[in-house]
Amino acid sequence: MTGVLQTHARQYKIAIDKLDFAFTILEAERADEIEETPEQGVYIWGLYLDGARWDRENEVLTDQLPSKMVETMPIIHFKPQEDYKADPEDY
């Protein structure tokens, strides 16, 4: 993750300490479902949640299902942004 920020900082001549990650959770579940690489940032896949699950219908984190210890996450697009502040209205 640090390497992604470093690459972005060098490419756009931005101080690395001014960068943070914005992210989008995609509908795709596996890497072979993605046809193109992102213009900026990286796609992360293969993450698991323990004690929670991603509700794909409502696009929120929620309680895990009974008898289900681990859940997979869809692909997440992490995109470096300068002076990024999350909007609480989005969550």
C-alpha positions as CSV (number, residue, x, y, z in Angstrom):
1,M,0.0,0.0,0.0
2,T,2.9,2.3,0.8
3,G,4.4,1.6,-2.6
4,V,1.1,2.6,-4.3
5,L,1.2,5.9,-2.5
6,Q,4.9,6.4,-3.3
7,T,4.3,5.8,-7.0
8,H,1.3,8.1,-7.1
9,A,3.2,10.8,-5.2
10,R,6.1,10.6,-7.7
11,Q,3.9,10.5,-10.8
12,Y,1.9,13.6,-9.8
13,K,4.6,15.4,-7.7
14,I,2.6,15.4,-4.5
15,A,4.0,15.0,-1.0
16,I,3.3,11.4,0.1
17,D,2.1,12.6,3.5
18,K,-0.7,14.5,1.8
19,L,-2.1,11.3,0.2
20,D,-4.7,9.0,1.6
21,F,-6.8,6.2,0.1
22,A,-10.3,6.7,-1.1
23,F,-11.9,3.3,-1.9
24,T,-14.8,1.8,-3.8
25,I,-16.1,-1.7,-3.3
26,L,-16.8,-3.2,-6.7
27,E,-19.4,-5.8,-7.6
28,A,-16.8,-8.2,-9.0
29,E,-15.9,-11.0,-6.7
30,R,-12.7,-12.4,-8.4
31,A,-9.8,-10.9,-10.3
32,D,-10.7,-12.7,-13.5
33,E,-13.9,-10.7,-13.6
34,I,-12.0,-7.5,-14.1
35,E,-10.9,-6.8,-17.7
36,E,-8.8,-3.6,-17.2
37,T,-6.4,-2.3,-14.7
38,P,-7.3,0.9,-12.9
39,E,-5.9,4.2,-14.2
40,Q,-5.0,5.1,-10.7
41,G,-4.6,3.0,-7.5
42,V,-4.9,-0.7,-7.2
43,Y,-7.6,-3.4,-7.0
44,I,-7.4,-5.6,-3.9
45,W,-9.0,-9.0,-3.8
46,G,-8.7,-12.1,-1.6
47,L,-9.7,-10.3,1.6
48,Y,-11.7,-12.0,4.3
49,L,-13.9,-10.7,7.1
50,D,-14.0,-12.4,10.5
51,G,-16.9,-11.5,12.7
52,A,-18.7,-9.5,10.0
53,R,-19.8,-9.7,6.4
54,W,-20.3,-7.4,3.4
55,D,-24.0,-7.2,2.5
56,R,-23.8,-7.1,-1.2
57,E,-27.4,-6.1,-1.7
58,N,-27.3,-3.0,0.6
59,E,-23.6,-2.4,0.2
60,V,-22.8,-2.2,3.9
61,L,-20.9,-4.1,6.6
62,T,-23.2,-6.1,8.8
63,D,-23.2,-8.9,11.3
64,Q,-22.0,-12.3,10.2
65,L,-24.5,-15.0,9.4
66,P,-25.0,-17.8,12.0
67,S,-22.5,-20.6,11.7
68,K,-20.4,-18.6,9.2
69,M,-17.0,-17.7,10.7
70,V,-15.3,-16.1,7.7
71,E,-16.8,-14.2,4.7
72,T,-15.1,-13.1,1.5
73,M,-15.0,-9.4,0.4
74,P,-15.6,-8.3,-3.2
75,I,-12.8,-6.6,-5.0
76,I,-11.9,-3.2,-3.5
77,H,-10.5,-0.3,-5.6
78,F,-8.0,1.7,-3.5
79,K,-7.4,5.1,-5.1
80,P,-4.8,7.6,-3.8
81,Q,-6.2,11.1,-3.3
82,E,-4.6,14.3,-2.0
83,D,-6.1,15.6,1.2
84,Y,-8.8,13.0,1.2
85,K,-11.5,13.3,3.9
86,A,-14.2,10.7,4.0
87,D,-17.7,12.1,3.9
88,P,-19.8,10.7,6.8
89,E,-22.9,10.9,4.7
90,D,-21.4,8.2,2.4
91,Y,-21.2,5.7,5.3
